[in-house]
Amino acid sequence: MEWRRKEEAAPVKAKTRLSAGKVMASVFWDAKGILLIDYLQTGKTITGEYYSNLLDQLHVKIREKRPGLAKKKIIFHQDNAPAHRGVLAMAKLKELHYELLEHPPYSPDLAPSDFHLFPNLKKFLRGKRFSSNEEVIAAANDYFEELPKNHFREGINELENRWKKCIELKGEYTEE
């Protein structure tokens, strides 16, 4: 209901169409590019078991895409999400012989996906409407495929600079 005079016509209402909901992506990448993208099914949660299985998939992708790393130490960086720090994930990282690069508590500015990979993806997707999760996933995949090769190297270099700054500030929070 709304107030209007008898002689006034009702205002035109725009029709809305539903858009796809949120899609969660776990993106594993290195200085050379994307290694693995996993899109979480609607209604699912990332548990220790789920994440451990993702690490197995990642290990296979590394062997496929980076065969030169087969005999080298892999330094792995992740944030402090509960599924990442849980017993299953830690056991899997040890089993895979990945060296974990510690992520200081309360330092979201050290997660390269957060400061380097996702901001421009968000800008790319902003204002677009998708009728299904599959359309969102296809758009995200297209975005990642179009990134220049040096984009990923720049992100790793930026991590190094942020890491040094975090050490200089003795772990204090910083955005830049």
C-alpha positions as CSV (number, residue, x, y, z in Angstrom):
1,M,0.0,0.0,0.0
2,E,1.1,3.6,-0.6
3,W,-0.4,7.0,-0.4
4,R,-1.5,8.7,-3.6
5,R,-4.3,10.8,-5.0
6,K,-7.3,9.1,-6.6
7,E,-6.4,10.6,-10.0
8,E,-2.8,9.4,-9.9
9,A,-1.8,6.2,-11.6
10,A,0.0,3.6,-9.7
11,P,3.8,3.8,-10.2
12,V,5.4,1.3,-12.6
13,K,7.2,-1.4,-10.8
14,A,10.3,-2.9,-12.3
15,K,10.3,-6.7,-12.6
16,T,13.2,-8.4,-10.9
17,R,14.8,-11.6,-11.9
18,L,16.6,-13.9,-9.6
19,S,20.3,-14.0,-9.9
20,A,22.5,-16.9,-9.0
21,G,23.6,-17.1,-5.4
22,K,27.1,-17.0,-4.1
23,V,29.7,-19.4,-5.4
24,M,32.7,-20.3,-3.3
25,A,35.9,-21.0,-5.1
26,S,39.1,-22.5,-3.7
27,V,41.9,-21.4,-6.0
28,F,45.3,-22.8,-5.8
29,W,48.0,-21.0,-7.8
30,D,51.7,-20.3,-8.0
31,A,53.9,-17.8,-9.8
32,K,53.2,-19.5,-13.2
33,G,49.4,-19.6,-12.9
34,I,46.3,-21.5,-11.7
35,L,46.9,-25.1,-10.6
36,L,43.4,-26.0,-9.4
37,I,40.1,-24.3,-8.9
38,D,37.4,-26.1,-6.9
39,Y,33.9,-24.7,-6.7
40,L,32.0,-25.7,-3.6
41,Q,28.6,-27.3,-4.2
42,T,25.7,-25.3,-2.9
43,G,24.8,-26.3,0.7
44,K,28.2,-27.9,1.4
45,T,30.9,-26.7,3.9
46,I,34.6,-27.0,3.7
47,T,35.5,-29.4,6.4
48,G,38.9,-30.9,7.3
49,E,38.1,-34.0,5.2
50,Y,37.0,-31.9,2.2
51,Y,40.1,-29.8,2.4
52,S,42.3,-32.8,2.8
53,N,40.8,-34.2,-0.4
54,L,41.4,-30.9,-2.2
55,L,45.1,-31.1,-1.2
56,D,45.2,-34.6,-2.8
57,Q,43.7,-33.1,-6.0
58,L,46.2,-30.3,-5.8
59,H,49.1,-32.7,-5.5
60,V,48.0,-34.5,-8.7
61,K,47.7,-31.1,-10.5
62,I,51.1,-30.0,-9.4
63,R,52.6,-33.3,-10.7
64,E,50.8,-32.8,-14.1
65,K,51.4,-29.0,-14.5
66,R,54.8,-28.6,-12.8
67,P,56.6,-31.9,-13.3
68,G,59.9,-30.1,-12.5
69,L,58.8,-29.8,-8.9
70,A,58.6,-33.6,-8.4
71,K,61.9,-33.8,-6.5
72,K,61.8,-30.3,-5.0
73,K,60.4,-28.9,-1.7
74,I,57.1,-27.2,-2.1
75,I,56.4,-24.3,0.1
76,F,52.7,-24.0,0.8
77,H,50.9,-20.9,2.1
78,Q,47.3,-20.9,3.4
79,D,45.4,-18.7,5.8
80,N,44.3,-19.7,9.3
81,A,40.8,-21.0,8.5
82,P,39.7,-23.8,10.8
83,A,39.6,-26.4,8.0
84,H,43.2,-25.4,7.0
85,R,44.6,-25.6,10.5
86,G,42.8,-28.8,11.5
87,V,44.3,-32.2,12.3
88,L,43.4,-33.7,8.9
89,A,44.8,-30.9,6.9
90,M,48.0,-30.7,8.9
91,A,48.5,-34.5,8.6
92,K,47.9,-34.3,4.8
93,L,50.4,-31.5,4.4
94,K,52.9,-33.5,6.3
95,E,52.1,-36.6,4.2
96,L,52.6,-34.6,1.0
97,H,55.9,-33.2,2.3
98,Y,54.8,-29.6,1.8
99,E,56.6,-27.1,3.9
100,L,54.0,-24.8,5.4
101,L,54.7,-21.1,5.3
102,E,53.1,-19.8,8.6
103,H,50.4,-17.2,8.3
104,P,50.5,-14.9,11.3
105,P,47.1,-14.6,13.2
106,Y,44.9,-11.7,12.2
107,S,46.9,-11.0,9.0
108,P,44.4,-11.3,6.2
109,D,46.6,-9.0,4.2
110,L,49.1,-11.8,3.7
111,A,46.7,-14.0,1.7
112,P,47.7,-13.5,-1.9
113,S,44.3,-14.5,-3.2
114,D,42.7,-11.9,-1.0
115,F,44.9,-9.0,-2.0
116,H,45.9,-9.9,-5.5
117,L,43.7,-12.5,-7.2
118,F,40.1,-11.8,-6.1
119,P,39.8,-8.0,-6.0
120,N,39.9,-7.7,-9.8
121,L,37.7,-10.8,-10.2
122,K,35.1,-9.0,-8.1
123,K,35.3,-5.9,-10.2
124,F,35.0,-8.1,-13.4
125,L,31.8,-9.7,-12.0
126,R,30.3,-6.6,-10.5
127,G,27.0,-5.6,-12.0
128,K,26.6,-8.7,-14.0
129,R,23.6,-11.0,-13.5
130,F,23.8,-14.7,-13.8
131,S,20.8,-17.1,-13.9
132,S,22.8,-20.1,-12.6
133,N,25.9,-21.0,-10.6
134,E,27.2,-22.6,-13.8
135,E,27.2,-19.2,-15.5
136,V,29.1,-17.6,-12.6
137,I,31.6,-20.5,-12.7
138,A,32.1,-20.1,-16.5
139,A,32.6,-16.3,-16.2
140,A,35.2,-16.8,-13.4
141,N,37.0,-19.5,-15.4
142,D,37.1,-17.1,-18.5
143,Y,38.4,-14.4,-16.3
144,F,41.2,-16.5,-14.9
145,E,42.1,-17.8,-18.4
146,E,42.5,-14.3,-19.7
147,L,44.9,-13.1,-17.0
148,P,48.4,-12.4,-18.4
149,K,51.1,-14.8,-17.4
150,N,53.0,-12.2,-15.3
151,H,49.9,-11.6,-13.1
152,F,50.7,-14.5,-10.9
153,R,54.4,-13.8,-10.6
154,E,53.4,-10.2,-9.5
155,G,51.2,-11.7,-6.8
156,I,54.0,-13.8,-5.4
157,N,56.4,-10.9,-5.4
158,E,53.8,-8.8,-3.6
159,L,53.4,-11.5,-1.0
160,E,57.2,-11.3,-0.3
161,N,57.0,-7.5,0.1
162,R,53.9,-7.8,2.4
163,W,55.7,-10.5,4.4
164,K,58.7,-8.3,5.0
165,K,56.5,-5.4,6.0
166,C,54.6,-7.7,8.5
167,I,58.0,-8.7,10.0
168,E,59.1,-5.0,10.2
169,L,55.8,-4.1,12.0
170,K,56.2,-7.1,14.3
171,G,52.9,-8.7,13.1
172,E,50.8,-5.5,13.4
173,Y,47.9,-5.3,10.9
174,T,48.5,-3.4,7.7
175,E,46.5,-3.1,4.5
176,E,49.3,-2.0,2.1
